[in-house]
Amino acid sequence: MNNIVLILKMISKHYKQGNTIVRVLDGLNLTANEGELIAIIGSSGSGKSTLLHIAGLLDKPTNGQVIIPNIKYKKYHLIRLYYLGFIYQQHHLLKDFTALENVIIPRLIRGLDQKEAIKDATKILDDLGLEKKLYNMPGELSGGEQQRVAIARSLINKPRIILADEPTGNLDPNTTNEVFNLFLKVARKQNTTVIMVTHNHELAHKMDKLYNLKHGLLNIA
């Protein structure tokens, strides 16, 4: 039996616009297993980013439960730090720090050994094809290289789950495929669950499961 790492149970998210209730998510369910790669597609405004924010404990649902089994911590900021990783369309790298330094920061926030953090970060960056860019500043990297550093940063704490919101949305098609394939390779190597929202159907079909978010519900695509 697969180990379940995330359960979204009857998740609803409603907003009030004037006298109208907008039902972005409406009783949505999702179960994610360890090491599973899940893609979620849907039209703009369908609630994909809202879903990721709720799954990542960055937003609260109007109704429903977010369950992350077998965790040590109860406070949201600690769960995010120890169990979750995030990748966004924008890389959000710190411009005054090298690629290597950007990657090790989440590990140092946890108070872990710097030498071990450097060793692990170097290995991940090497896996992502950046072994010669460790000491480059973000401004010295291409867009694809910057996003690979962001991916490495999300993986450094070996999270159970990575939540990715259009992770290659700002890249050209060739760079998109290169970066995404490297990302999946490292995620599989770490047996990390990935939940990704995307408009890119080609990338979505490389995942283990594909869902379509429509009318506030997830359906197998």
Contacts in CASP RR format, 6 or more apart in sequence:
PFRMAT RR
TARGET T0000
AUTHOR 0000-0000-0000
METHOD contacts of the structure
MODEL  1
MNNIVLILKMISKHYKQGNTIVRVLDGLNLTANEGELIAIIGSSGSGKST
LLHIAGLLDKPTNGQVIIPNIKYKKYHLIRLYYLGFIYQQHHLLKDFTAL
ENVIIPRLIRGLDQKEAIKDATKILDDLGLEKKLYNMPGELSGGEQQRVA
IARSLINKPRIILADEPTGNLDPNTTNEVFNLFLKVARKQNTTVIMVTHN
HELAHKMDKLYNLKHGLLNIA
2 33 0 8 1.000
2 34 0 8 1.000
2 36 0 8 1.000
3 33 0 8 1.000
3 34 0 8 1.000
4 31 0 8 1.000
4 32 0 8 1.000
4 33 0 8 1.000
4 34 0 8 1.000
4 69 0 8 1.000
5 32 0 8 1.000
5 33 0 8 1.000
5 34 0 8 1.000
5 35 0 8 1.000
5 68 0 8 1.000
5 69 0 8 1.000
5 160 0 8 1.000
5 161 0 8 1.000
5 193 0 8 1.000
6 30 0 8 1.000
6 31 0 8 1.000
6 32 0 8 1.000
6 55 0 8 1.000
6 66 0 8 1.000
6 67 0 8 1.000
6 68 0 8 1.000
6 161 0 8 1.000
6 193 0 8 1.000
6 195 0 8 1.000
7 30 0 8 1.000
7 31 0 8 1.000
7 32 0 8 1.000
7 65 0 8 1.000
7 66 0 8 1.000
7 67 0 8 1.000
7 68 0 8 1.000
7 69 0 8 1.000
8 28 0 8 1.000
8 29 0 8 1.000
8 30 0 8 1.000
8 31 0 8 1.000
8 51 0 8 1.000
8 54 0 8 1.000
8 55 0 8 1.000
8 65 0 8 1.000
8 66 0 8 1.000
8 67 0 8 1.000
9 29 0 8 1.000
9 64 0 8 1.000
9 65 0 8 1.000
9 66 0 8 1.000
9 67 0 8 1.000
10 27 0 8 1.000
10 28 0 8 1.000
10 29 0 8 1.000
10 63 0 8 1.000
10 64 0 8 1.000
10 65 0 8 1.000
11 25 0 8 1.000
11 27 0 8 1.000
11 28 0 8 1.000
11 29 0 8 1.000
11 30 0 8 1.000
11 51 0 8 1.000
11 54 0 8 1.000
11 61 0 8 1.000
11 63 0 8 1.000
11 64 0 8 1.000
11 65 0 8 1.000
11 66 0 8 1.000
12 23 0 8 1.000
12 25 0 8 1.000
12 26 0 8 1.000
12 27 0 8 1.000
12 28 0 8 1.000
12 61 0 8 1.000
12 62 0 8 1.000
12 63 0 8 1.000
12 64 0 8 1.000
13 23 0 8 1.000
13 24 0 8 1.000
13 25 0 8 1.000
13 47 0 8 1.000
13 50 0 8 1.000
13 54 0 8 1.000
13 59 0 8 1.000
13 61 0 8 1.000
13 62 0 8 1.000
14 21 0 8 1.000
14 22 0 8 1.000
14 23 0 8 1.000
14 24 0 8 1.000
14 62 0 8 1.000
15 21 0 8 1.000
15 22 0 8 1.000
15 24 0 8 1.000
16 22 0 8 1.000
23 216 0 8 1.000
24 45 0 8 1.000
24 47 0 8 1.000
24 50 0 8 1.000
24 216 0 8 1.000
25 47 0 8 1.000
25 50 0 8 1.000
25 51 0 8 1.000
25 54 0 8 1.000
25 61 0 8 1.000
25 216 0 8 1.000
26 215 0 8 1.000
26 216 0 8 1.000
26 217 0 8 1.000
27 63 0 8 1.000
27 64 0 8 1.000
27 216 0 8 1.000
27 217 0 8 1.000
28 51 0 8 1.000
28 213 0 8 1.000
28 216 0 8 1.000
28 217 0 8 1.000
28 218 0 8 1.000
29 218 0 8 1.000
30 38 0 8 1.000
30 55 0 8 1.000
30 211 0 8 1.000
30 218 0 8 1.000
32 38 0 8 1.000
32 161 0 8 1.000
32 193 0 8 1.000
32 195 0 8 1.000
33 193 0 8 1.000
34 160 0 8 1.000
34 191 0 8 1.000
34 193 0 8 1.000
35 187 0 8 1.000
35 188 0 8 1.000
35 191 0 8 1.000
35 192 0 8 1.000
35 193 0 8 1.000
35 194 0 8 1.000
36 193 0 8 1.000
36 194 0 8 1.000
36 208 0 8 1.000
36 209 0 8 1.000
37 184 0 8 1.000
37 187 0 8 1.000
37 188 0 8 1.000
37 193 0 8 1.000
37 194 0 8 1.000
37 196 0 8 1.000
37 206 0 8 1.000
37 207 0 8 1.000
37 208 0 8 1.000
37 209 0 8 1.000
38 193 0 8 1.000
38 194 0 8 1.000
38 195 0 8 1.000
38 196 0 8 1.000
38 207 0 8 1.000
38 208 0 8 1.000
38 209 0 8 1.000
38 210 0 8 1.000
38 211 0 8 1.000
39 196 0 8 1.000
39 197 0 8 1.000
39 198 0 8 1.000
39 203 0 8 1.000
39 204 0 8 1.000
39 205 0 8 1.000
39 206 0 8 1.000
39 207 0 8 1.000
39 209 0 8 1.000
39 210 0 8 1.000
39 211 0 8 1.000
40 48 0 8 1.000
40 51 0 8 1.000
40 195 0 8 1.000
40 196 0 8 1.000
40 197 0 8 1.000
40 198 0 8 1.000
40 210 0 8 1.000
40 211 0 8 1.000
40 212 0 8 1.000
40 213 0 8 1.000
40 218 0 8 1.000
41 48 0 8 1.000
41 197 0 8 1.000
41 198 0 8 1.000
41 199 0 8 1.000
41 201 0 8 1.000
41 204 0 8 1.000
41 210 0 8 1.000
41 211 0 8 1.000
41 212 0 8 1.000
41 213 0 8 1.000
41 221 0 8 1.000
42 48 0 8 1.000
42 197 0 8 1.000
42 199 0 8 1.000
42 212 0 8 1.000
42 213 0 8 1.000
42 214 0 8 1.000
43 214 0 8 1.000
44 199 0 8 1.000
46 213 0 8 1.000
46 214 0 8 1.000
46 216 0 8 1.000
47 213 0 8 1.000
47 216 0 8 1.000
48 165 0 8 1.000
48 197 0 8 1.000
48 213 0 8 1.000
49 165 0 8 1.000
49 197 0 8 1.000
50 59 0 8 1.000
51 197 0 8 1.000
51 213 0 8 1.000
52 163 0 8 1.000
52 164 0 8 1.000
52 165 0 8 1.000
52 195 0 8 1.000
52 197 0 8 1.000
53 59 0 8 1.000
54 60 0 8 1.000
54 61 0 8 1.000
54 66 0 8 1.000
55 66 0 8 1.000
55 161 0 8 1.000
55 163 0 8 1.000
55 195 0 8 1.000
56 66 0 8 1.000
56 80 0 8 1.000
56 84 0 8 1.000
56 86 0 8 1.000
56 161 0 8 1.000
56 163 0 8 1.000
57 66 0 8 1.000
57 76 0 8 1.000
57 79 0 8 1.000
57 80 0 8 1.000
57 84 0 8 1.000
58 80 0 8 1.000
68 79 0 8 1.000
68 83 0 8 1.000
68 160 0 8 1.000
68 161 0 8 1.000
71 79 0 8 1.000
71 82 0 8 1.000
71 83 0 8 1.000
72 82 0 8 1.000
73 79 0 8 1.000
73 82 0 8 1.000
73 83 0 8 1.000
80 86 0 8 1.000
81 106 0 8 1.000
81 109 0 8 1.000
81 110 0 8 1.000
81 157 0 8 1.000
82 110 0 8 1.000
82 157 0 8 1.000
82 159 0 8 1.000
83 159 0 8 1.000
83 160 0 8 1.000
83 161 0 8 1.000
84 159 0 8 1.000
84 160 0 8 1.000
84 161 0 8 1.000
84 162 0 8 1.000
84 163 0 8 1.000
85 154 0 8 1.000
85 155 0 8 1.000
85 157 0 8 1.000
85 159 0 8 1.000
85 161 0 8 1.000
85 162 0 8 1.000
85 163 0 8 1.000
86 154 0 8 1.000
86 162 0 8 1.000
86 163 0 8 1.000
86 164 0 8 1.000
86 165 0 8 1.000
87 150 0 8 1.000
87 151 0 8 1.000
87 154 0 8 1.000
87 162 0 8 1.000
87 163 0 8 1.000
87 164 0 8 1.000
87 165 0 8 1.000
87 167 0 8 1.000
88 150 0 8 1.000
88 164 0 8 1.000
88 165 0 8 1.000
88 166 0 8 1.000
88 167 0 8 1.000
89 165 0 8 1.000
89 166 0 8 1.000
89 167 0 8 1.000
89 169 0 8 1.000
89 170 0 8 1.000
90 170 0 8 1.000
91 138 0 8 1.000
91 143 0 8 1.000
91 146 0 8 1.000
91 147 0 8 1.000
91 149 0 8 1.000
91 150 0 8 1.000
92 150 0 8 1.000
93 99 0 8 1.000
93 102 0 8 1.000
93 138 0 8 1.000
93 146 0 8 1.000
93 149 0 8 1.000
93 150 0 8 1.000
93 153 0 8 1.000
94 101 0 8 1.000
94 102 0 8 1.000
94 105 0 8 1.000
94 138 0 8 1.000
95 137 0 8 1.000
95 138 0 8 1.000
95 139 0 8 1.000
96 137 0 8 1.000
97 105 0 8 1.000
97 137 0 8 1.000
97 138 0 8 1.000
98 134 0 8 1.000
98 135 0 8 1.000
98 136 0 8 1.000
98 137 0 8 1.000
99 125 0 8 1.000
99 130 0 8 1.000
99 133 0 8 1.000
99 134 0 8 1.000
99 135 0 8 1.000
99 136 0 8 1.000
99 137 0 8 1.000
99 138 0 8 1.000
99 141 0 8 1.000
99 145 0 8 1.000
99 149 0 8 1.000
99 152 0 8 1.000
100 118 0 8 1.000
100 121 0 8 1.000
100 122 0 8 1.000
100 125 0 8 1.000
100 134 0 8 1.000
100 135 0 8 1.000
102 138 0 8 1.000
102 149 0 8 1.000
102 153 0 8 1.000
103 121 0 8 1.000
103 124 0 8 1.000
103 125 0 8 1.000
103 149 0 8 1.000
103 152 0 8 1.000
103 153 0 8 1.000
103 156 0 8 1.000
104 114 0 8 1.000
104 117 0 8 1.000
104 118 0 8 1.000
104 121 0 8 1.000
104 156 0 8 1.000
105 153 0 8 1.000
106 153 0 8 1.000
106 156 0 8 1.000
106 157 0 8 1.000
107 116 0 8 1.000
107 117 0 8 1.000
107 120 0 8 1.000
107 121 0 8 1.000
107 156 0 8 1.000
107 157 0 8 1.000
108 114 0 8 1.000
108 117 0 8 1.000
110 157 0 8 1.000
117 156 0 8 1.000
120 156 0 8 1.000
121 152 0 8 1.000
121 156 0 8 1.000
122 131 0 8 1.000
122 134 0 8 1.000
124 152 0 8 1.000
124 155 0 8 1.000
124 156 0 8 1.000
124 186 0 8 1.000
125 131 0 8 1.000
125 133 0 8 1.000
125 134 0 8 1.000
125 148 0 8 1.000
125 149 0 8 1.000
125 152 0 8 1.000
127 182 0 8 1.000
127 185 0 8 1.000
127 186 0 8 1.000
127 189 0 8 1.000
128 148 0 8 1.000
128 151 0 8 1.000
128 152 0 8 1.000
128 182 0 8 1.000
128 183 0 8 1.000
128 186 0 8 1.000
129 148 0 8 1.000
129 182 0 8 1.000
130 145 0 8 1.000
130 148 0 8 1.000
130 149 0 8 1.000
130 152 0 8 1.000
133 140 0 8 1.000
133 141 0 8 1.000
133 145 0 8 1.000
133 149 0 8 1.000
136 145 0 8 1.000
138 146 0 8 1.000
138 149 0 8 1.000
139 146 0 8 1.000
141 149 0 8 1.000
142 175 0 8 1.000
143 170 0 8 1.000
143 171 0 8 1.000
143 175 0 8 1.000
144 171 0 8 1.000
144 175 0 8 1.000
144 178 0 8 1.000
144 179 0 8 1.000
147 167 0 8 1.000
147 168 0 8 1.000
147 170 0 8 1.000
147 171 0 8 1.000
147 179 0 8 1.000
148 179 0 8 1.000
148 182 0 8 1.000
148 183 0 8 1.000
150 167 0 8 1.000
151 167 0 8 1.000
151 179 0 8 1.000
151 182 0 8 1.000
151 183 0 8 1.000
151 186 0 8 1.000
154 162 0 8 1.000
154 164 0 8 1.000
155 162 0 8 1.000
155 186 0 8 1.000
155 187 0 8 1.000
155 190 0 8 1.000
155 192 0 8 1.000
158 190 0 8 1.000
158 192 0 8 1.000
159 192 0 8 1.000
160 192 0 8 1.000
160 193 0 8 1.000
161 192 0 8 1.000
161 193 0 8 1.000
161 194 0 8 1.000
161 195 0 8 1.000
162 187 0 8 1.000
162 192 0 8 1.000
162 193 0 8 1.000
162 194 0 8 1.000
162 195 0 8 1.000
163 195 0 8 1.000
163 196 0 8 1.000
164 194 0 8 1.000
164 195 0 8 1.000
164 196 0 8 1.000
164 197 0 8 1.000
164 198 0 8 1.000
165 196 0 8 1.000
165 197 0 8 1.000
166 197 0 8 1.000
166 198 0 8 1.000
166 199 0 8 1.000
167 179 0 8 1.000
167 180 0 8 1.000
167 183 0 8 1.000
167 196 0 8 1.000
167 198 0 8 1.000
168 175 0 8 1.000
168 176 0 8 1.000
168 179 0 8 1.000
168 180 0 8 1.000
168 198 0 8 1.000
168 200 0 8 1.000
168 203 0 8 1.000
169 176 0 8 1.000
169 198 0 8 1.000
169 199 0 8 1.000
169 200 0 8 1.000
171 179 0 8 1.000
176 200 0 8 1.000
176 203 0 8 1.000
177 202 0 8 1.000
177 203 0 8 1.000
180 203 0 8 1.000
180 206 0 8 1.000
181 206 0 8 1.000
184 194 0 8 1.000
184 206 0 8 1.000
187 194 0 8 1.000
194 207 0 8 1.000
196 203 0 8 1.000
196 204 0 8 1.000
196 207 0 8 1.000
197 213 0 8 1.000
198 204 0 8 1.000
204 210 0 8 1.000
204 221 0 8 1.000
209 220 0 8 1.000
210 220 0 8 1.000
210 221 0 8 1.000
211 218 0 8 1.000
211 219 0 8 1.000
211 220 0 8 1.000
211 221 0 8 1.000
212 218 0 8 1.000
212 219 0 8 1.000
212 220 0 8 1.000
212 221 0 8 1.000
END
